[in-house]
Amino acid sequence: MSSLLITDVALVDGKEPTHIYVEDGSVQELGRKVDADHTIDGRGCAALPGLVNAHTHAAMVLLRGYGDDMVLQDWLAKRIWPAEANLTGDDIYWGTRLACLEMVRTGTTAFADMYFFGPRMADAAHDAGLRAVISEGFIDLGDEERREANIMATEATTRHIRQMGDPRVVPSVGPHAIYTVSPAGWEWVKDYSSDEDLLVHTHLAETEREVIDCHSEHGTSPPGLLERFGVLERPMLAAHCVHLSDEDVALMGQRGVAAVHNPVSNMKLAVAGVMPWSDLAGAGAHPVLGTDGAASNNSLDMFETMKSAALLQKLGGDPTSLPAREVLEAATHGGAQALGLPGGRIAQGEAADIILVNMEIIGMIPAHDLASNLVYAGAGHAVTATICDGNVLMEGGVIPDETEVLGRGLQVAMDLVSRG
Ligand SMILES: [Zn+2]
């Protein structure tokens, strides 16, 4: 494997610019200028661990802007579901490639994806060179035939990913939510995820309606229901976690759940609440960050999500809530841990998932405090280089297959809505 040297680059909280030497996919040395096969001049840039998007539906980029400012049920029933009913495997492949292109461009090196045609999602992540946790969306709506079909699709996705043999792409199980998956479906999810040692990726307590319905149908809260099914004992990515009681927070803390905050999606879909970040963290849960799909965001830029998360937490009245360094930690190391993947630190022996951010462009100077600039003044367009597992996916803002992926992505998006 080839070696890489990044020279004269600033580290958050580092005193002087330094050099990063990478070989075999990991950081071998910091501080010394070592001869390497390839050198990137890092002057004027900050190096950050690659950002981790802990909850998205990547191929939904195909439906970006296809129905905004609508009531959630109308939006789903009139726009999203009819379009999704027409999705093909090729749509998913090129949609996911298009999403990966945006992630590479804006500094995301790993993502947790839940959507359909899992094997094609995995192929796209593999071809893009990113790390990904792939889950086939599991929605049985209490129907036994649908459940069997979902089980087969999930098993096929796991098999496909394992046969692919790309250590950057791993399978997970994707039960959509407590209101779309039956108790029998959850039982299967629990057993399968423990037999196959897989992460469970779901949506949890996104709206008040979900909580009210859960109490009237099951006599408990959404987290209480998952505890009843035994699912909270599994490593879990729970997206949203907006409407939680004190008991729910304590339970999720006790179970060490990774709670994925999706601030932009929550505001856009008006879920009328804010994930209780510091309460969850205080209880022992792991708050991390996601964009959600591009139909409800409409961007996959994690810089925008970092800033939105910090601001949304402060809206409660405490300006010391979720400071910049904690946001950066959650978007890098915290996210990697939650996904069960390497990455998240720039240090000797750590995976070389590194992004370079230009700190000398309009809107970024002066940099009195790098962490503050990155979170509050940063944006994905300031990323100049993206490196994942030691492979340079973008350098000088250039991604080799950008033109092809943009073209194919646009083509399948237009074709998809014309069929609807
Ligand atoms: Zn989602």
Residues whose N, C-alpha, C, O or C-beta is under 5 A from the ligand:
A	BS01	ZN	D292 G293
